[in-house]
Amino acid sequence: MLALVLAAPAAADWPEFGYNPGRQNVGPASTGITAANVGKLKRRQIKLDGTVDSSPIYLHGVTIRGGKHDAIFVTTSYGRTEAIDAFSGSVLWRYTPPTYGSFAGSAQITNMTPIADPDRTAIYAGAPDGRIVKLATATGKVLWSTSITRDPTHEKLTSSLNFTRGLVVATTGGYYGDAPPYQGHVVTLSQMTGQIVHVWNDHPPLDVRLERLGDLGPFRCGGGPRDREPARRDRERPVERAHKLG
């Protein structure tokens, strides 16, 4: 029973974009805001060290730096993920990608909203370097880091992260105009290890050679969210399979 309670988000949490995996954007019926107290709401402005061009998430009563906090988690457009105390506005921890200096100030950004692990002990986030990281809620420590693209300058981490059946679901998109070479794909990663489990590739651009697509290494086309059958290279080339899935 305890495991079931820990696996479900607390009633006051908003753990991901749209509240739940179905993106219903409807939270608990009781929010604490009533007709009697709505007039007492006050605006609070918090100064950050970057632009947050994605949605915040919120966890109630989590342990951070040894204390209990109601915390807001955000990712800036250049991939800094921060835990912010909801009452004081102070930054409790900040994760900065090691590659931050290579793209900060450029057009290489992310709009990916982070997501909380169902057990609330970790936050998953993306960065413009094409990596998904798992961060400890309590400290911001990196628990694993996995690249989901070989060309982050053309493939953007843009769609908000999702979570299902022990898998983190991430999607790449294109930058303005989808400038080639560009191939969008959906990737699932193991919650525990960060290992890539499935990849579904969208239609590749016409100017990308088959040889390049056929040597994706861990980015295999079979077994993706829209195809549960494992990839079989003896029957079809990966690029041919990607076209059929599209």
Steps between C-alpha positions, in 0.01 A plus 500: 500500500785737578653441155169584334477825690854598406447411135208741460553878496377683806168681465668841501766406243510611139770255387507558123377707210120466482489345850492134385621288205172568316570878514153569642611827663254436782635459851332402828152635561618656825783747447484694824372807314144582597253784453588611853875533447547566128508875565805454722718355224812706438736505207851374567778570253821300508812606312676214323829478311333404173180493298254222580330434166321189629262410781597465867414191703428489871555250782356544848694416815809341344834474677764731352831578665382328817176697543140475387405732217215573265709535187466625145728346235577679173737462206635811327533527124872419529445191712550612858257311724426661835311411817334807652337530841136591432472718812826691508593493132854393586684261269553174689724344237597563140620256236705646215588275203877451461465618139314818597770736375492354150141608425405769755402816314444315173183388319553147634237477777249266661131542585475161672304501828658276767308216665509351850553130553181339638681433829596872517867425572624615159442758228558429130602792278642578158760744369603648163793259485250222424531324834234386744614500863357346814558729799455414867215708641685541829826637361487551123771234461517336158391136529533427130540691175412372152526659156196446276633669186824504307436849365362732771572802280218389268288276724343693785375363832167676480203284607440463873622179660253226586513181706332161466563146627845575635608683185586864444359615165689773312449652155727694268372764262650750261618855540339784307418374151607144582828569323668182374667273579222421746319188613247515783453198721334379819727331754421301812763466772521271799395674819774324694802511267426756229567237235312554173229235472304600188530750217237589241637705214287741304543530122861594427574794271559405139857627499615265776664187363367155582842391621494766771155399622582132483782539752311652791665283763283525813239700305317200360172553322315189615321470835395865516182637655304430180666167426532237773675250273879486547714616208598227252790606283490177298162601361499879461744784512440734797425791268239295314339408828491868602309584184246225564443618857436854379 
